[in-house]
Amino acid sequence: MAQQENTKRTIKPNTKRSSKHGTTRHGTTLRRTLRREAPSTVGLLVDAQDFAAMRRYGTFPFDDHTAYLHQVEGLLKSLAAQGMHTTVALFDPEDYADFCAESGLDADTGASRSRFTAEIAAAGATVAYTGQSLTDLIPLLVSRAVRQATWEYATLLLADLGACAECGQDIGRAAFDRASHLLTRLMEAAGPGTHHLVCSTPTESDQLLAVLHTHRDATGPARLDTSEGAEFATVLAVAIALETPGGVVLRTSTPDSLDRVHGWRLAYGALAPLTAGEVFNAYCTDAETGEPVSPESGVEYSAGFDIGADPAERHH
């Protein structure tokens, strides 16, 4: 019996120790699983100018933009190899400095940079990393950021218009509803095919531009990205509300035929069709220099077609 008791005393501590280690290993495994399932965001300084602006912070550890991009790409590949969902956000040094000043944060810390990255990931433009190279990812990220900024600016313009002095209706909301109606009619009239639409209109401080891609089969409605649709309608609404010389261009691709380009100008809340010659001139002229651009092969420049929408009620 004494020997059995000694044996129990010897085994008992070992059993507890084994159980404790098993619990620890199990907890570590669970944390690793949670870590793989927790999304990550990487803030990216896309150009040398932004990179140079961040070098004024002593805790920023890089001194060469090319080496920095190489390290970021390595980090993204490492996160992807762990099965983690990772997004990339555009890191703007000016916005970062403003964010730190407004939040009372020390800008020269890694914790502040991390917090800012989380903020822009929640509200700004991001791109999911799927293994693509940075040379492919960066243009897409910049494009998303431009789209976001355009939509925000256009939304503010509409919100600042207030109510109509005559009928009391919210001018911005009425313009957006009108723009959505015009877009729906345009997609219905465009017919089957893959469609690429561009809407542009000038404002006091900028030229607003929105792009929309849709596809429609022989049967069924057009399929489009809802965020692109909202951005397009918002820019078109600005042209309607401000009565600026906005325009819309539609390029349609269908199998076994030339791409067709149509165009419209905005007039009194309606899309007035351009002639084939006007479409050609608009499409084959450099928007910045006014110089002619060679027409694209395999493209037919056609007059805009009637979309059957009446002029909108004007507000003051």
Summary of the structure (lengths in Angstrom):
residues: 316
radius of gyration: 28.3
end to end distance: 102.4
largest distance: 108.7
contacts: 878
relative contact order: 0.08
helix: 49%
strand: 20%
